């Protein structure tokens, strides 16, 4: 079971996205607001290496991969599920 805590808000998150993807920025804004985190957005044309490193299966890969509190989140994961 994963649970949010006040300490969660103190660390920044990083989102690696396909360069220029607009939906990714909208999702990042939801995370910023919902978790109170700073979200750094990195345009990464070769995210496959990052996705492989975090064990994200090919069939689940999306346009962005976020690293939040030591966990990888792929695609449009709802803020409630990240908590």
C-alpha atoms as a printed R data frame, in Angstrom:
   type eleno elety resid chain resno      x      y       z
1  ATOM     1    CA   UNK     A     1  0.000  0.000   0.000
2  ATOM     2    CA   UNK     A     2  1.359  3.408  -0.964
3  ATOM     3    CA   UNK     A     3  0.209  6.469   0.944
4  ATOM     4    CA   UNK     A     4  0.933 10.145   0.536
5  ATOM     5    CA   UNK     A     5  2.521 12.211   3.246
6  ATOM     6    CA   UNK     A     6  3.496 15.847   3.864
7  ATOM     7    CA   UNK     A     7  7.066 14.875   2.942
8  ATOM     8    CA   UNK     A     8  5.846 13.920  -0.518
9  ATOM     9    CA   UNK     A     9  5.299 17.578  -1.388
10 ATOM    10    CA   UNK     A    10  8.891 18.492  -0.570
11 ATOM    11    CA   UNK     A    11 10.520 16.648  -3.454
12 ATOM    12    CA   UNK     A    12 10.477 17.662  -7.086
13 ATOM    13    CA   UNK     A    13  9.196 15.408  -9.832
14 ATOM    14    CA   UNK     A    14 10.662 14.983 -13.295
15 ATOM    15    CA   UNK     A    15  8.630 14.202 -16.383
16 ATOM    16    CA   UNK     A    16 10.429 12.944 -19.485
17 ATOM    17    CA   UNK     A    17  8.208 13.490 -22.523
18 ATOM    18    CA   UNK     A    18  8.155 13.212 -26.263
19 ATOM    19    CA   UNK     A    19  9.409 16.612 -27.464
20 ATOM    20    CA   UNK     A    20  6.604 19.079 -28.026
21 ATOM    21    CA   UNK     A    21  3.774 16.867 -26.775
22 ATOM    22    CA   UNK     A    22  0.975 19.116 -25.492
23 ATOM    23    CA   UNK     A    23 -0.978 16.598 -23.434
24 ATOM    24    CA   UNK     A    24  2.044 15.979 -21.230
25 ATOM    25    CA   UNK     A    25  2.135 19.585 -20.023
26 ATOM    26    CA   UNK     A    26 -1.555 19.397 -19.089
27 ATOM    27    CA   UNK     A    27 -0.914 16.266 -17.046
28 ATOM    28    CA   UNK     A    28  2.118 17.872 -15.367
29 ATOM    29    CA   UNK     A    29 -0.059 20.845 -14.368
30 ATOM    30    CA   UNK     A    30 -2.508 18.451 -12.696
31 ATOM    31    CA   UNK     A    31  0.333 16.841 -10.744
32 ATOM    32    CA   UNK     A    32  1.716 20.239  -9.705
33 ATOM    33    CA   UNK     A    33 -1.680 21.302  -8.415
34 ATOM    34    CA   UNK     A    34 -2.805 17.972  -6.973
35 ATOM    35    CA   UNK     A    35  0.414 17.034  -5.196
36 ATOM    36    CA   UNK     A    36  1.904 20.481  -4.628
37 ATOM    37    CA   UNK     A    37  5.107 19.394  -6.346
38 ATOM    38    CA   UNK     A    38  7.525 21.144  -8.599
39 ATOM    39    CA   UNK     A    39  7.493 19.299 -11.924
40 ATOM    40    CA   UNK     A    40 10.515 19.612 -14.179
41 ATOM    41    CA   UNK     A    41  9.679 18.788 -17.804
42 ATOM    42    CA   UNK     A    42 12.441 17.272 -19.925
43 ATOM    43    CA   UNK     A    43 12.070 16.813 -23.680
44 ATOM    44    CA   UNK     A    44 13.569 13.371 -24.254
45 ATOM    45    CA   UNK     A    45 13.487 11.958 -27.756
46 ATOM    46    CA   UNK     A    46 14.883  8.598 -26.584
47 ATOM    47    CA   UNK     A    47 12.793  7.692 -23.557
48 ATOM    48    CA   UNK     A    48 12.946  3.984 -24.436
49 ATOM    49    CA   UNK     A    49 16.160  3.631 -22.429
50 ATOM    50    CA   UNK     A    50 14.561  5.240 -19.363
51 ATOM    51    CA   UNK     A    51 11.406  3.151 -19.752
52 ATOM    52    CA   UNK     A    52 13.454 -0.034 -20.027
53 ATOM    53    CA   UNK     A    53 15.492  0.908 -16.943
54 ATOM    54    CA   UNK     A    54 12.286  1.208 -14.918
55 ATOM    55    CA   UNK     A    55 10.814 -1.999 -16.333
56 ATOM    56    CA   UNK     A    56  7.910 -0.432 -18.208
57 ATOM    57    CA   UNK     A    57  6.595 -3.053 -20.657
58 ATOM    58    CA   UNK     A    58  6.456 -2.079 -24.347
59 ATOM    59    CA   UNK     A    59  2.664 -2.414 -24.426
60 ATOM    60    CA   UNK     A    60  2.257  0.128 -21.600
61 ATOM    61    CA   UNK     A    61  4.633  2.827 -22.856
62 ATOM    62    CA   UNK     A    62  3.166  6.257 -23.467
63 ATOM    63    CA   UNK     A    63  4.235  9.778 -24.441
64 ATOM    64    CA   UNK     A    64  5.683 10.612 -21.032
65 ATOM    65    CA   UNK     A    65  7.350  8.967 -18.072
66 ATOM    66    CA   UNK     A    66  7.326 10.732 -14.710
67 ATOM    67    CA   UNK     A    67  9.672 10.028 -11.811
68 ATOM    68    CA   UNK     A    68  7.992 10.944  -8.540
69 ATOM    69    CA   UNK     A    69  9.293  9.993  -5.108
70 ATOM    70    CA   UNK     A    70 11.436  7.180  -6.506
71 ATOM    71    CA   UNK     A    71  8.632  5.649  -8.565
72 ATOM    72    CA   UNK     A    72  8.028  5.725 -12.313
73 ATOM    73    CA   UNK     A    73  4.585  6.638 -13.664
74 ATOM    74    CA   UNK     A    74  3.819  6.060 -17.311
75 ATOM    75    CA   UNK     A    75  1.188  8.068 -19.136
76 ATOM    76    CA   UNK     A    76 -1.835  9.815 -17.675
77 ATOM    77    CA   UNK     A    77 -1.923  8.293 -14.196
78 ATOM    78    CA   UNK     A    78 -4.563 10.067 -12.057
79 ATOM    79    CA   UNK     A    79 -3.188 12.137  -9.166
80 ATOM    80    CA   UNK     A    80 -5.318 10.103  -6.752
81 ATOM    81    CA   UNK     A    81 -3.484  6.950  -7.831
82 ATOM    82    CA   UNK     A    82 -0.084  8.625  -7.451
83 ATOM    83    CA   UNK     A    83 -0.925  9.493  -3.849
